[in-house]
């Protein structure tokens, strides 16, 4: 009998990066039960909170068989757990240039939880399918876990839902069609297809980043923040005009 997947959304946030952090999770069972989870850490980073959220899911479901469809807006988590961590492990948790891997303890914990799930259940029931969802793009499940994570990071009281899908006030089953990872290194500059720039706006401050990941980190968990990839100088100028910003006021980062 084919296992039915559990739908999962995860998110992490940090006020200061490093600073106080929070994480949020939504789990929807095939039977239509919804469980929200969340928590606070007094001193952490955004990436650690993203990883913590996934780890909490795996812990919570360690005795629950069934494939997991995990939706996250963290390219760091998806790239790490599906690609980078295997090479890091083989090299004794060193990067390709011999440096210590950041957040090693968190990666080891996630790898151990994934391995435990494979040992506990059949291959089909232990499968984990990763889906990238762009943050602040109006996807209901992602927006809700963002609220949970941000509220915890700011020390606010959070009422977590546990009950039926019918009584849940979030259209969590509205999922994006495209959940593939955004291109980064393979993207081209103007004339060859590469990205020309990555822009972020937090309040009145606009910065130009060297990578999509850096741009994403800056806006993560920030209410009202905007971010945009441009493919040409002309497109960048148009974005800045739409944002009401002069080119000379843009700061370069990374």
FIKOLZA-1660 file (N, C-alpha, C; in steps of 0.1 Angstrom, whole numbers, plus 5000, padded with zeros to 4 digits):
% residues 254
   i   px   py   pz ch aa at
   1 5009 4988 5000  A  X  N
   1 5000 5000 5000  A  X CA
   1 5009 5012 5000  A  X  C
   2 5006 5022 4991  A  X  N
   2 5014 5034 4990  A  X CA
   2 5012 5043 5002  A  X  C
   3 5023 5048 5007  A  X  N
   3 5023 5057 5018  A  X CA
   3 5018 5071 5014  A  X  C
   4 5010 5078 5021  A  X  N
   4 5006 5091 5018  A  X CA
   4 5015 5101 5025  A  X  C
   5 5019 5112 5018  A  X  N
   5 5029 5121 5024  A  X CA
   5 5023 5130 5035  A  X  C
   6 5032 5134 5044  A  X  N
   6 5029 5144 5053  A  X CA
   6 5034 5157 5048  A  X  C
   7 5026 5168 5048  A  X  N
   7 5030 5181 5043  A  X CA
   7 5036 5189 5054  A  X  C
   8 5047 5195 5052  A  X  N
   8 5055 5202 5062  A  X CA
   8 5060 5215 5057  A  X  C
   9 5058 5226 5065  A  X  N
   9 5064 5239 5062  A  X CA
   9 5073 5242 5074  A  X  C
  10 5086 5247 5071  A  X  N
  10 5095 5250 5082  A  X CA
  10 5100 5264 5079  A  X  C
  11 5104 5271 5090  A  X  N
  11 5110 5284 5088  A  X CA
  11 5118 5288 5101  A  X  C
  12 5128 5297 5099  A  X  N
  12 5136 5302 5111  A  X CA
  12 5138 5317 5109  A  X  C
  13 5140 5323 5120  A  X  N
  13 5142 5338 5120  A  X CA
  13 5151 5342 5131  A  X  C
  14 5158 5353 5130  A  X  N
  14 5167 5358 5140  A  X CA
  14 5167 5373 5140  A  X  C
  15 5166 5379 5152  A  X  N
  15 5167 5393 5153  A  X CA
  15 5181 5397 5156  A  X  C
  16 5188 5401 5146  A  X  N
  16 5202 5405 5148  A  X CA
  16 5212 5397 5140  A  X  C
  17 5210 5384 5140  A  X  N
  17 5218 5374 5132  A  X CA
  17 5233 5376 5134  A  X  C
  18 5240 5373 5145  A  X  N
  18 5234 5365 5156  A  X CA
  18 5225 5374 5166  A  X  C
  19 5216 5367 5173  A  X  N
  19 5208 5374 5182  A  X CA
  19 5197 5364 5186  A  X  C
  20 5186 5369 5192  A  X  N
  20 5175 5361 5196  A  X CA
  20 5168 5355 5184  A  X  C
  21 5165 5342 5184  A  X  N
  21 5159 5336 5173  A  X CA
  21 5147 5328 5176  A  X  C
  22 5140 5324 5165  A  X  N
  22 5128 5316 5166  A  X CA
  22 5126 5307 5154  A  X  C
  23 5119 5297 5156  A  X  N
  23 5116 5287 5145  A  X CA
  23 5101 5284 5145  A  X  C
  24 5096 5280 5134  A  X  N
  24 5082 5276 5132  A  X CA
  24 5080 5265 5123  A  X  C
  25 5070 5257 5126  A  X  N
  25 5067 5245 5118  A  X CA
  25 5052 5243 5116  A  X  C
  26 5048 5238 5105  A  X  N
  26 5034 5233 5103  A  X CA
  26 5035 5219 5098  A  X  C
  27 5028 5210 5104  A  X  N
  27 5027 5196 5099  A  X CA
  27 5012 5193 5096  A  X  C
  28 5010 5188 5084  A  X  N
  28 4996 5184 5080  A  X CA
  28 4997 5169 5077  A  X  C
  29 4989 5161 5084  A  X  N
  29 4989 5147 5082  A  X CA
  29 4980 5143 5071  A  X  C
  30 4981 5131 5065  A  X  N
  30 4972 5127 5054  A  X CA
  30 4958 5126 5059  A  X  C
  31 4956 5124 5072  A  X  N
  31 4942 5123 5077  A  X CA
  31 4936 5137 5079  A  X  C
  32 4943 5148 5077  A  X  N
  32 4938 5161 5078  A  X CA
  32 4939 5167 5092  A  X  C
  33 4949 5163 5099  A  X  N
  33 4952 5169 5112  A  X CA
  33 4964 5179 5110  A  X  C
  34 4963 5191 5117  A  X  N
  34 4973 5201 5116  A  X CA
  34 4980 5203 5129  A  X  C
  35 4993 5204 5129  A  X  N
  35 5000 5206 5142  A  X CA
  35 5010 5218 5139  A  X  C
  36 5010 5228 5147  A  X  N
  36 5020 5239 5146  A  X CA
  36 5030 5237 5158  A  X  C
  37 5042 5239 5155  A  X  N
  37 5053 5239 5165  A  X CA
  37 5061 5251 5164  A  X  C
  38 5067 5255 5174  A  X  N
  38 5076 5267 5174  A  X CA
  38 5084 5268 5187  A  X  C
  39 5094 5277 5186  A  X  N
  39 5103 5278 5198  A  X CA
  39 5112 5290 5197  A  X  C
  40 5119 5293 5208  A  X  N
  40 5128 5305 5209  A  X CA
  40 5142 5300 5214  A  X  C
  41 5152 5307 5208  A  X  N
  41 5165 5306 5213  A  X CA
  41 5171 5320 5216  A  X  C
  42 5177 5322 5228  A  X  N
  42 5182 5335 5232  A  X CA
  42 5193 5340 5223  A  X  C
  43 5202 5332 5218  A  X  N
  43 5214 5336 5211  A  X CA
  43 5216 5326 5200  A  X  C
  44 5214 5330 5187  A  X  N
  44 5216 5320 5176  A  X CA
  44 5217 5328 5163  A  X  C
  45 5216 5321 5152  A  X  N
  45 5216 5327 5139  A  X CA
  45 5204 5322 5131  A  X  C
  46 5202 5329 5119  A  X  N
  46 5191 5326 5111  A  X CA
  46 5192 5311 5106  A  X  C
  47 5204 5308 5101  A  X  N
  47 5206 5295 5095  A  X CA
  47 5204 5284 5105  A  X  C
  48 5209 5286 5118  A  X  N
  48 5207 5276 5128  A  X CA
  48 5192 5274 5131  A  X  C
  49 5184 5285 5131  A  X  N
  49 5170 5284 5133  A  X CA
  49 5163 5276 5122  A  X  C
  50 5167 5279 5109  A  X  N
  50 5162 5271 5098  A  X CA
  50 5165 5256 5100  A  X  C
  51 5177 5253 5104  A  X  N
  51 5180 5239 5106  A  X CA
  51 5173 5233 5118  A  X  C
  52 5172 5241 5129  A  X  N
  52 5164 5236 5141  A  X CA
  52 5150 5233 5137  A  X  C
  53 5144 5241 5129  A  X  N
  53 5130 5238 5125  A  X CA
  53 5128 5224 5119  A  X  C
  54 5138 5221 5109  A  X  N
  54 5137 5208 5103  A  X CA
  54 5140 5197 5113  A  X  C
  55 5150 5199 5121  A  X  N
  55 5153 5189 5132  A  X CA
  55 5141 5186 5141  A  X  C
  56 5133 5197 5144  A  X  N
  56 5122 5195 5153  A  X CA
  56 5111 5187 5146  A  X  C
  57 5110 5189 5133  A  X  N
  57 5100 5180 5125  A  X CA
  57 5104 5166 5126  A  X  C
  58 5117 5163 5123  A  X  N
  58 5122 5149 5123  A  X CA
  58 5120 5143 5136  A  X  C
  59 5123 5150 5147  A  X  N
  59 5121 5145 5160  A  X CA
  59 5106 5142 5163  A  X  C
  60 5098 5152 5160  A  X  N
  60 5083 5151 5162  A  X CA
  60 5077 5139 5155  A  X  C
  61 5083 5136 5143  A  X  N
  61 5077 5125 5135  A  X CA
  61 5085 5112 5135  A  X  C
  62 5094 5111 5145  A  X  N
  62 5104 5100 5144  A  X CA
  62 5097 5086 5145  A  X  C
  63 5084 5086 5151  A  X  N
  63 5077 5073 5152  A  X CA
  63 5065 5073 5142  A  X  C
  64 5065 5083 5133  A  X  N
  64 5053 5084 5123  A  X CA
  64 5058 5081 5109  A  X  C
  65 5054 5069 5104  A  X  N
  65 5058 5066 5090  A  X CA
  65 5052 5074 5080  A  X  C
  66 5058 5075 5068  A  X  N
  66 5052 5082 5057  A  X CA
  66 5062 5092 5051  A  X  C
  67 5062 5094 5038  A  X  N
  67 5071 5103 5032  A  X CA
  67 5068 5117 5036  A  X  C
  68 5078 5125 5037  A  X  N
  68 5077 5139 5041  A  X CA
  68 5079 5148 5029  A  X  C
  69 5070 5158 5027  A  X  N
  69 5072 5168 5017  A  X CA
  69 5075 5181 5025  A  X  C
  70 5087 5185 5025  A  X  N
  70 5091 5196 5034  A  X CA
  70 5093 5209 5025  A  X  C
  71 5086 5219 5028  A  X  N
  71 5087 5232 5021  A  X CA
  71 5094 5242 5030  A  X  C
  72 5105 5248 5024  A  X  N
  72 5113 5257 5031  A  X CA
  72 5118 5268 5022  A  X  C
  73 5120 5280 5027  A  X  N
  73 5126 5291 5019  A  X CA
  73 5141 5292 5021  A  X  C
  74 5147 5282 5027  A  X  N
  74 5161 5282 5030  A  X CA
  74 5169 5274 5019  A  X  C
  75 5175 5280 5010  A  X  N
  75 5184 5273 5001  A  X CA
  75 5195 5266 5008  A  X  C
  76 5200 5273 5019  A  X  N
  76 5211 5267 5027  A  X CA
  76 5207 5253 5032  A  X  C
  77 5195 5252 5037  A  X  N
  77 5191 5239 5043  A  X CA
  77 5190 5228 5032  A  X  C
  78 5183 5232 5021  A  X  N
  78 5182 5222 5010  A  X CA
  78 5195 5218 5004  A  X  C
  79 5203 5228 5000  A  X  N
  79 5216 5225 4994  A  X CA
  79 5225 5217 5004  A  X  C
  80 5224 5221 5017  A  X  N
  80 5233 5214 5026  A  X CA
  80 5229 5199 5028  A  X  C
  81 5216 5197 5030  A  X  N
  81 5212 5183 5034  A  X CA
  81 5211 5174 5022  A  X  C
  82 5210 5179 5010  A  X  N
  82 5209 5171 4998  A  X CA
  82 5222 5170 4990  A  X  C
  83 5232 5179 4993  A  X  N
  83 5244 5179 4985  A  X CA
  83 5257 5181 4994  A  X  C
  84 5258 5192 5000  A  X  N
  84 5271 5196 5006  A  X CA
  84 5275 5187 5018  A  X  C
  85 5265 5183 5026  A  X  N
  85 5268 5176 5039  A  X CA
  85 5276 5162 5036  A  X  C
  86 5273 5156 5025  A  X  N
  86 5279 5143 5022  A  X CA
  86 5294 5145 5020  A  X  C
  87 5298 5156 5012  A  X  N
  87 5312 5159 5010  A  X CA
  87 5319 5163 5023  A  X  C
  88 5312 5172 5031  A  X  N
  88 5318 5176 5043  A  X CA
  88 5321 5164 5052  A  X  C
  89 5311 5155 5053  A  X  N
  89 5313 5143 5062  A  X CA
  89 5325 5135 5058  A  X  C
  90 5326 5133 5045  A  X  N
  90 5338 5125 5040  A  X CA
  90 5351 5132 5043  A  X  C
  91 5351 5145 5043  A  X  N
  91 5363 5153 5046  A  X CA
  91 5365 5156 5060  A  X  C
  92 5358 5149 5069  A  X  N
  92 5359 5152 5083  A  X CA
  92 5354 5165 5087  A  X  C
  93 5343 5169 5081  A  X  N
  93 5336 5182 5083  A  X CA
  93 5345 5194 5081  A  X  C
  94 5351 5193 5069  A  X  N
  94 5359 5204 5064  A  X CA
  94 5354 5208 5050  A  X  C
  95 5355 5221 5047  A  X  N
  95 5351 5225 5034  A  X CA
  95 5362 5221 5024  A  X  C
  96 5359 5223 5011  A  X  N
  96 5368 5219 5001  A  X CA
  96 5382 5226 5002  A  X  C
  97 5382 5238 5008  A  X  N
  97 5395 5245 5010  A  X CA
  97 5400 5243 5024  A  X  C
  98 5395 5232 5031  A  X  N
  98 5401 5229 5044  A  X CA
  98 5396 5236 5056  A  X  C
  99 5386 5245 5055  A  X  N
  99 5381 5252 5066  A  X CA
  99 5371 5244 5074  A  X  C
 100 5369 5248 5086  A  X  N
 100 5358 5242 5094  A  X CA
 100 5344 5245 5088  A  X  C
 101 5336 5235 5088  A  X  N
 101 5322 5237 5083  A  X CA
 101 5314 5245 5093  A  X  C
 102 5307 5255 5089  A  X  N
 102 5299 5263 5099  A  X CA
 102 5287 5254 5103  A  X  C
 103 5283 5255 5115  A  X  N
 103 5272 5248 5121  A  X CA
 103 5273 5233 5120  A  X  C
 104 5285 5228 5122  A  X  N
 104 5287 5213 5121  A  X CA
 104 5278 5205 5130  A  X  C
 105 5277 5209 5142  A  X  N
 105 5268 5202 5152  A  X CA
 105 5254 5201 5147  A  X  C
 106 5249 5211 5140  A  X  N
 106 5235 5211 5135  A  X CA
 106 5234 5202 5123  A  X  C
 107 5244 5202 5114  A  X  N
 107 5244 5193 5103  A  X CA
 107 5245 5178 5107  A  X  C
 108 5254 5176 5117  A  X  N
 108 5255 5162 5121  A  X CA
 108 5242 5157 5127  A  X  C
 109 5235 5166 5135  A  X  N
 109 5222 5162 5141  A  X CA
 109 5212 5159 5130  A  X  C
 110 5211 5167 5120  A  X  N
 110 5201 5165 5109  A  X CA
 110 5205 5152 5101  A  X  C
 111 5217 5150 5099  A  X  N
 111 5221 5138 5091  A  X CA
 111 5218 5125 5100  A  X  C
 112 5220 5126 5113  A  X  N
 112 5217 5115 5122  A  X CA
 112 5201 5112 5122  A  X  C
 113 5194 5123 5122  A  X  N
 113 5179 5121 5123  A  X CA
 113 5174 5115 5109  A  X  C
 114 5180 5120 5098  A  X  N
 114 5176 5114 5085  A  X CA
 114 5180 5099 5085  A  X  C
 115 5192 5096 5089  A  X  N
 115 5196 5082 5089  A  X CA
 115 5187 5073 5098  A  X  C
 116 5183 5079 5110  A  X  N
 116 5174 5072 5119  A  X CA
 116 5161 5069 5112  A  X  C
 117 5156 5078 5105  A  X  N
 117 5143 5076 5098  A  X CA
 117 5144 5065 5088  A  X  C
 118 5155 5065 5081  A  X  N
 118 5157 5054 5071  A  X CA
 118 5158 5040 5077  A  X  C
 119 5164 5040 5089  A  X  N
 119 5165 5027 5096  A  X CA
 119 5152 5022 5102  A  X  C
 120 5144 5032 5106  A  X  N
 120 5131 5029 5113  A  X CA
 120 5120 5024 5103  A  X  C
 121 5120 5030 5091  A  X  N
 121 5109 5027 5082  A  X CA
 121 5114 5022 5069  A  X  C
 122 5105 5017 5061  A  X  N
 122 5108 5013 5047  A  X CA
 122 5113 5025 5039  A  X  C
 123 5119 5022 5028  A  X  N
 123 5124 5033 5020  A  X CA
 123 5113 5043 5016  A  X  C
 124 5102 5038 5012  A  X  N
 124 5091 5046 5008  A  X CA
 124 5085 5054 5019  A  X  C
 125 5084 5048 5031  A  X  N
 125 5078 5055 5043  A  X CA
 125 5088 5065 5049  A  X  C
 126 5101 5064 5046  A  X  N
 126 5111 5072 5052  A  X CA
 126 5115 5083 5042  A  X  C
 127 5110 5084 5030  A  X  N
 127 5114 5093 5020  A  X CA
 127 5112 5108 5024  A  X  C
 128 5121 5116 5021  A  X  N
 128 5119 5131 5024  A  X CA
 128 5121 5138 5010  A  X  C
 129 5111 5146 5007  A  X  N
 129 5111 5153 4994  A  X CA
 129 5112 5168 4998  A  X  C
 130 5122 5175 4992  A  X  N
 130 5125 5189 4996  A  X CA
 130 5119 5198 4985  A  X  C
 131 5112 5209 4990  A  X  N
 131 5106 5218 4981  A  X CA
 131 5111 5232 4985  A  X  C
 132 5116 5240 4976  A  X  N
 132 5120 5254 4978  A  X CA
 132 5108 5263 4975  A  X  C
 133 5104 5271 4985  A  X  N
 133 5094 5281 4983  A  X CA
 133 5099 5295 4986  A  X  C
 134 5097 5304 4977  A  X  N
 134 5103 5318 4979  A  X CA
 134 5096 5324 4990  A  X  C
 135 5104 5330 4999  A  X  N
 135 5098 5337 5011  A  X CA
 135 5091 5350 5007  A  X  C
 136 5082 5354 5015  A  X  N
 136 5074 5367 5013  A  X CA
 136 5068 5367 4999  A  X  C
 137 5063 5355 4994  A  X  N
 137 5057 5355 4981  A  X CA
 137 5042 5351 4981  A  X  C
 138 5037 5351 4993  A  X  N
 138 5022 5349 4995  A  X CA
 138 5018 5335 4996  A  X  C
 139 5028 5325 4998  A  X  N
 139 5024 5311 4999  A  X CA
 139 5019 5310 5014  A  X  C
 140 5006 5306 5016  A  X  N
 140 5000 5307 5029  A  X CA
 140 5008 5299 5040  A  X  C
 141 5013 5287 5037  A  X  N
 141 5020 5279 5047  A  X CA
 141 5033 5286 5051  A  X  C
 142 5040 5291 5041  A  X  N
 142 5053 5297 5043  A  X CA
 142 5051 5310 5051  A  X  C
 143 5041 5318 5048  A  X  N
 143 5038 5330 5055  A  X CA
 143 5035 5327 5070  A  X  C
 144 5027 5317 5072  A  X  N
 144 5024 5313 5086  A  X CA
 144 5036 5309 5094  A  X  C
 145 5044 5301 5089  A  X  N
 145 5056 5297 5097  A  X CA
 145 5066 5308 5099  A  X  C
 146 5066 5317 5089  A  X  N
 146 5074 5330 5091  A  X CA
 146 5069 5338 5103  A  X  C
 147 5056 5339 5104  A  X  N
 147 5050 5347 5115  A  X CA
 147 5053 5340 5128  A  X  C
 148 5052 5327 5129  A  X  N
 148 5056 5319 5141  A  X CA
 148 5070 5322 5145  A  X  C
 149 5079 5320 5135  A  X  N
 149 5093 5321 5138  A  X CA
 149 5097 5335 5142  A  X  C
 150 5092 5345 5135  A  X  N
 150 5095 5359 5138  A  X CA
 150 5089 5363 5152  A  X  C
 151 5077 5359 5155  A  X  N
 151 5071 5362 5168  A  X CA
 151 5079 5356 5179  A  X  C
 152 5083 5344 5178  A  X  N
 152 5091 5337 5188  A  X CA
 152 5105 5345 5190  A  X  C
 153 5111 5349 5178  A  X  N
 153 5124 5355 5179  A  X CA
 153 5123 5369 5186  A  X  C
 154 5111 5375 5186  A  X  N
 154 5109 5388 5193  A  X CA
 154 5103 5386 5206  A  X  C
 155 5102 5374 5211  A  X  N
 155 5097 5372 5225  A  X CA
 155 5082 5374 5226  A  X  C
 156 5075 5373 5215  A  X  N
 156 5060 5375 5216  A  X CA
 156 5053 5362 5220  A  X  C
 157 5041 5364 5225  A  X  N
 157 5033 5352 5228  A  X CA
 157 5027 5346 5215  A  X  C
 158 5029 5333 5213  A  X  N
 158 5024 5327 5201  A  X CA
 158 5014 5316 5204  A  X  C
 159 5002 5317 5198  A  X  N
 159 4992 5306 5200  A  X CA
 159 4994 5296 5188  A  X  C
 160 4998 5284 5192  A  X  N
 160 5001 5274 5181  A  X CA
 160 4988 5265 5180  A  X  C
 161 4985 5263 5167  A  X  N
 161 4973 5255 5164  A  X CA
 161 4975 5240 5164  A  X  C
 162 4966 5233 5169  A  X  N
 162 4965 5218 5168  A  X CA
 162 4951 5214 5167  A  X  C
 163 4948 5208 5155  A  X  N
 163 4934 5205 5153  A  X CA
 163 4932 5201 5138  A  X  C
 164 4919 5201 5134  A  X  N
 164 4916 5196 5121  A  X CA
 164 4919 5207 5110  A  X  C
 165 4922 5202 5098  A  X  N
 165 4925 5211 5087  A  X CA
 165 4913 5220 5084  A  X  C
 166 4901 5214 5086  A  X  N
 166 4888 5222 5083  A  X CA
 166 4888 5235 5092  A  X  C
 167 4893 5234 5104  A  X  N
 167 4892 5245 5113  A  X CA
 167 4904 5254 5113  A  X  C
 168 4914 5251 5104  A  X  N
 168 4926 5258 5104  A  X CA
 168 4924 5271 5095  A  X  C
 169 4928 5282 5100  A  X  N
 169 4926 5294 5092  A  X CA
 169 4936 5298 5082  A  X  C
 170 4944 5288 5078  A  X  N
 170 4955 5290 5068  A  X CA
 170 4953 5281 5056  A  X  C
 171 4953 5286 5044  A  X  N
 171 4951 5278 5032  A  X CA
 171 4963 5270 5029  A  X  C
 172 4967 5262 5038  A  X  N
 172 4980 5255 5037  A  X CA
 172 4982 5246 5025  A  X  C
 173 4971 5242 5020  A  X  N
 173 4972 5233 5008  A  X CA
 173 4974 5240 4995  A  X  C
 174 4974 5254 4995  A  X  N
 174 4977 5261 4983  A  X CA
 174 4992 5262 4982  A  X  C
 175 4997 5253 4973  A  X  N
 175 5012 5252 4971  A  X CA
 175 5016 5257 4958  A  X  C
 176 5029 5263 4957  A  X  N
 176 5034 5268 4944  A  X CA
 176 5037 5257 4935  A  X  C
 177 5035 5260 4922  A  X  N
 177 5038 5250 4912  A  X CA
 177 5052 5247 4910  A  X  C
 178 5060 5257 4911  A  X  N
 178 5075 5256 4909  A  X CA
 178 5082 5257 4922  A  X  C
 179 5088 5246 4927  A  X  N
 179 5095 5245 4939  A  X CA
 179 5109 5242 4938  A  X  C
 180 5114 5244 4926  A  X  N
 180 5129 5242 4923  A  X CA
 180 5137 5253 4929  A  X  C
 181 5150 5249 4932  A  X  N
 181 5159 5259 4938  A  X CA
 181 5162 5270 4927  A  X  C
 182 5163 5282 4932  A  X  N
 182 5167 5293 4922  A  X CA
 182 5182 5291 4918  A  X  C
 183 5184 5294 4906  A  X  N
 183 5198 5293 4901  A  X CA
 183 5207 5304 4907  A  X  C
 184 5219 5300 4909  A  X  N
 184 5229 5310 4915  A  X CA
 184 5241 5311 4906  A  X  C
 185 5250 5301 4908  A  X  N
 185 5263 5302 4901  A  X CA
 185 5261 5300 4886  A  X  C
 186 5251 5292 4882  A  X  N
 186 5249 5290 4868  A  X CA
 186 5242 5301 4861  A  X  C
 187 5236 5311 4869  A  X  N
 187 5230 5322 4862  A  X CA
 187 5240 5331 4855  A  X  C
 188 5236 5338 4845  A  X  N
 188 5244 5345 4836  A  X CA
 188 5243 5360 4838  A  X  C
 189 5254 5367 4835  A  X  N
 189 5253 5382 4835  A  X CA
 189 5247 5387 4822  A  X  C
 190 5244 5400 4822  A  X  N
 190 5238 5406 4810  A  X CA
 190 5247 5402 4798  A  X  C
 191 5239 5397 4787  A  X  N
 191 5246 5393 4775  A  X CA
 191 5249 5378 4775  A  X  C
 192 5250 5372 4787  A  X  N
 192 5253 5357 4788  A  X CA
 192 5243 5350 4797  A  X  C
 193 5233 5357 4802  A  X  N
 193 5222 5351 4811  A  X CA
 193 5224 5352 4826  A  X  C
 194 5236 5356 4830  A  X  N
 194 5239 5357 4845  A  X CA
 194 5231 5368 4851  A  X  C
 195 5228 5367 4864  A  X  N
 195 5222 5378 4871  A  X CA
 195 5231 5390 4871  A  X  C
 196 5226 5402 4869  A  X  N
 196 5234 5414 4870  A  X CA
 196 5236 5419 4884  A  X  C
 197 5225 5418 4892  A  X  N
 197 5227 5422 4906  A  X CA
 197 5215 5415 4914  A  X  C
 198 5218 5415 4928  A  X  N
 198 5207 5411 4937  A  X CA
 198 5205 5423 4947  A  X  C
 199 5193 5428 4947  A  X  N
 199 5190 5440 4955  A  X CA
 199 5181 5436 4967  A  X  C
 200 5183 5443 4978  A  X  N
 200 5174 5441 4989  A  X CA
 200 5171 5455 4995  A  X  C
 201 5159 5456 5000  A  X  N
 201 5155 5469 5007  A  X CA
 201 5149 5465 5020  A  X  C
 202 5155 5471 5031  A  X  N
 202 5150 5470 5044  A  X CA
 202 5148 5484 5050  A  X  C
 203 5135 5488 5052  A  X  N
 203 5133 5501 5055  A  X CA
 203 5137 5511 5044  A  X  C
 204 5145 5521 5046  A  X  N
 204 5150 5530 5036  A  X CA
 204 5163 5526 5030  A  X  C
 205 5169 5515 5036  A  X  N
 205 5182 5511 5032  A  X CA
 205 5182 5500 5021  A  X  C
 206 5189 5503 5009  A  X  N
 206 5189 5494 4998  A  X CA
 206 5204 5489 4997  A  X  C
 207 5206 5476 4995  A  X  N
 207 5219 5471 4993  A  X CA
 207 5220 5462 4981  A  X  C
 208 5232 5461 4975  A  X  N
 208 5234 5453 4964  A  X CA
 208 5243 5441 4968  A  X  C
 209 5239 5429 4966  A  X  N
 209 5246 5417 4971  A  X CA
 209 5253 5409 4959  A  X  C
 210 5263 5402 4963  A  X  N
 210 5270 5394 4953  A  X CA
 210 5263 5380 4950  A  X  C
 211 5254 5376 4959  A  X  N
 211 5247 5363 4957  A  X CA
 211 5233 5364 4961  A  X  C
 212 5225 5355 4956  A  X  N
 212 5211 5354 4960  A  X CA
 212 5209 5350 4975  A  X  C
 213 5218 5341 4979  A  X  N
 213 5218 5337 4993  A  X CA
 213 5220 5348 5003  A  X  C
 214 5229 5357 5000  A  X  N
 214 5232 5369 5008  A  X CA
 214 5220 5378 5008  A  X  C
 215 5214 5380 4997  A  X  N
 215 5202 5389 4996  A  X CA
 215 5191 5383 5004  A  X  C
 216 5189 5370 5003  A  X  N
 216 5178 5363 5010  A  X CA
 216 5180 5364 5025  A  X  C
 217 5193 5363 5030  A  X  N
 217 5196 5363 5044  A  X CA
 217 5192 5377 5050  A  X  C
 218 5194 5387 5042  A  X  N
 218 5192 5401 5048  A  X CA
 218 5177 5403 5050  A  X  C
 219 5168 5398 5041  A  X  N
 219 5154 5401 5042  A  X CA
 219 5146 5391 5050  A  X  C
 220 5153 5380 5054  A  X  N
 220 5146 5369 5061  A  X CA
 220 5140 5374 5074  A  X  C
 221 5127 5372 5075  A  X  N
 221 5121 5375 5088  A  X CA
 221 5118 5390 5090  A  X  C
 222 5121 5398 5080  A  X  N
 222 5119 5413 5082  A  X CA
 222 5106 5417 5075  A  X  C
 223 5097 5422 5083  A  X  N
 223 5084 5426 5078  A  X CA
 223 5086 5438 5068  A  X  C
 224 5080 5437 5056  A  X  N
 224 5080 5448 5046  A  X CA
 224 5092 5448 5038  A  X  C
 225 5102 5439 5040  A  X  N
 225 5114 5439 5032  A  X CA
 225 5111 5435 5018  A  X  C
 226 5120 5440 5009  A  X  N
 226 5118 5436 4994  A  X CA
 226 5132 5431 4989  A  X  C
 227 5131 5423 4979  A  X  N
 227 5143 5418 4973  A  X CA
 227 5141 5414 4958  A  X  C
 228 5151 5416 4950  A  X  N
 228 5149 5414 4936  A  X CA
 228 5162 5411 4929  A  X  C
 229 5161 5402 4919  A  X  N
 229 5173 5399 4911  A  X CA
 229 5171 5406 4898  A  X  C
 230 5181 5412 4893  A  X  N
 230 5181 5419 4880  A  X CA
 230 5190 5413 4870  A  X  C
 231 5188 5414 4857  A  X  N
 231 5196 5408 4847  A  X CA
 231 5203 5418 4838  A  X  C
 232 5201 5431 4841  A  X  N
 232 5208 5441 4833  A  X CA
 232 5209 5454 4841  A  X  C
 233 5218 5463 4837  A  X  N
 233 5218 5476 4843  A  X CA
 233 5205 5484 4841  A  X  C
 234 5199 5482 4830  A  X  N
 234 5186 5488 4827  A  X CA
 234 5175 5483 4837  A  X  C
 235 5175 5470 4839  A  X  N
 235 5165 5464 4848  A  X CA
 235 5167 5469 4862  A  X  C
 236 5180 5469 4866  A  X  N
 236 5183 5474 4880  A  X CA
 236 5179 5488 4882  A  X  C
 237 5181 5497 4872  A  X  N
 237 5177 5511 4873  A  X CA
 237 5162 5512 4874  A  X  C
 238 5155 5503 4867  A  X  N
 238 5140 5504 4867  A  X CA
 238 5135 5499 4881  A  X  C
 239 5141 5489 4887  A  X  N
 239 5138 5485 4901  A  X CA
 239 5140 5496 4911  A  X  C
 240 5152 5502 4910  A  X  N
 240 5155 5513 4919  A  X CA
 240 5145 5525 4918  A  X  C
 241 5141 5527 4905  A  X  N
 241 5131 5538 4903  A  X CA
 241 5118 5534 4909  A  X  C
 242 5114 5522 4908  A  X  N
 242 5101 5517 4914  A  X CA
 242 5102 5518 4929  A  X  C
 243 5114 5516 4934  A  X  N
 243 5115 5516 4949  A  X CA
 243 5118 5530 4954  A  X  C
 244 5119 5540 4945  A  X  N
 244 5121 5554 4949  A  X CA
 244 5135 5556 4954  A  X  C
 245 5145 5549 4949  A  X  N
 245 5159 5550 4954  A  X CA
 245 5168 5555 4943  A  X  C
 246 5178 5563 4946  A  X  N
 246 5188 5568 4937  A  X CA
 246 5199 5558 4936  A  X  C
 247 5205 5555 4925  A  X  N
 247 5216 5545 4923  A  X CA
 247 5227 5548 4933  A  X  C
 248 5231 5561 4935  A  X  N
 248 5242 5564 4943  A  X CA
 248 5240 5562 4958  A  X  C
 249 5227 5559 4961  A  X  N
 249 5224 5556 4975  A  X CA
 249 5224 5541 4979  A  X  C
 250 5227 5533 4968  A  X  N
 250 5227 5518 4971  A  X CA
 250 5241 5515 4976  A  X  C
 251 5241 5507 4987  A  X  N
 251 5253 5502 4993  A  X CA
 251 5256 5488 4987  A  X  C
 252 5269 5486 4985  A  X  N
 252 5273 5472 4981  A  X CA
 252 5277 5464 4993  A  X  C
 253 5273 5451 4993  A  X  N
 253 5277 5443 5004  A  X CA
 253 5282 5430 4999  A  X  C
 254 5289 5422 5007  A  X  N
 254 5295 5409 5004  A  X CA
 254 5308 5412 4996  A  X  C
% end
